[in-house]
Amino acid sequence: MMQPKKTKFRRAHKGRIHGIAQKGAELNFGQYGLKALEPERVTARQIEAARRAITREMKRAGRVWIRIFPDVPVSKKPIEVRMGSGKGAPEYWVARVKPGRIMFEIDGVPDAIARESLRLGAAKLPIKTRIVSRLEGL
């Protein structure tokens, strides 16, 4: 599971995800990518599940790049604990994803396999996505 080695603060505010992605909105590494179409917090477990689905369909050929990193801690109080006495302990890590952000990129596999593997990876994520390719821009 992905998580930061070290953080400046143990707990973070929830915040809101405003606007569209400025950084990470174009393909930089591979020929095909999975682009987010709505704002959402994606957990480290969901990222890992999508990565496994993509690499399994590709039969470990080609290369996969993960363009998002879960760096925001989400805290939770234990079950049946009364209100007060501070914020809960960090429970899991999330990446805040804006619309337009490229989440995964792949390269080195044929078009049909690339699209199918990204479709299977998208099924593991809690947001609507679109498969984009470098070839569409030509």
N, C-alpha and C positions, 0 to 999 in steps of 0.2 A: 504494500500500500504506500502511496506517495504521501509524504508530509515533510514540512521543513525540518532541518536539523536543529535550527535555533531561531527563536523569534524575539523581537524587541519587547512585546507584551504578551502575557499569557492568554488574555481574553480580548475579544473584539466586539464592537457594537455591531448590531445586525445590519444597519444601513439599507439603502435602496439601490437598485441597479438602474441608473438613468442613461438615456442616450444610446447611440450606436457606437460600435467599436471603431476606434481610429487606428489603433495598433493591432497587428495580427489579423487584418481583414483580407490579405492577399496570400496566395500560395507562394511560399518561399523555398520549399525543399523538394516536394514531390510533384507528380503529375496530377494527382487527384486529391481532393480534400473534402472534409465534412464541415459545413458552415452552419452556425447557429442562426436561427431565425427569430428567436424570442429571448428575453432576459430571464435568467434562472441561476440558482446556485447548484452546481454539479458537485456531488461528493466524490471523494477519493475512490470509494468502492465502485461507483458508477463508471468512473474513468477507467479503472482497472478491468471491469467487466466488459466494457466496450473494446478495450485494447485486446483482451483475450479472444473475443468474438472475431475481430478483424484478422488477427494473426492466424487463428485456426482456419478461417476460410481461405486465406492466402497460402496455406500449407507451408508456412514459415519461409516462403520465397519473398523476394522484394524487401522493402524497408518500410517501417512505420515511424512517424514522428508524432509525438504528443505535444500540442502547442499550448495546452493549458496546464496550470499547476495549482493544486489545492493548498493555498497558503493562508486561508482564513479559518480560525478555530471557531467551532460552534459549541457553545457550552450548554449543559443541561443539568438540572437539579435531579437528585435521586428520586425514585418513586416514593410517594407518601411522605414527603417532607413538607412541613409548613412553610408559608410565605415568610420572607425576611431572611436574615442571616446570610446576606451576600449572594453573589452570583455563583452558579454551579461550576463544576470543573469542566474543562474542555472534553467533549465527547467524540467529535470527529472533525475532519477537515474538509473544506469546500473551496471550489474555485468560482468566483463570480464571473459569469459569462454574459457579455453583452450581445445583442443581435449583430450579425455580420462577422463575428469572430470565427476564424478557422480553428477547429478543435483538434482534428487529426489530419495528417497528410500521409499518403502512401505513394510508392513508386516501385518500378521493377516488375510489375505484373500486367497481364493483358487487361484490356478495357472491361470485359465482362466480369472477370474475377474481381477487379478493383471496385466496380460499382456494387456487386453483390456483397463483398466483404464490408464496405462502408454502410450498406443498407442494414446488415446484421448488427454492426456496431451502433448504428443510430437507434436501433430498437432497444438498446440497453440504457439509453439516455432519457432524461425526463423532459426534453424539449423537442420542438419541431426543428428539423435540420434539412439541409439541401446538399446534394453531392455536386461539387464544382470541379471543373478540370481546366488545366492549362490550355487544352485544345479548343475549348469553347471561346476563348478570347481571340483566337486567330480568325 
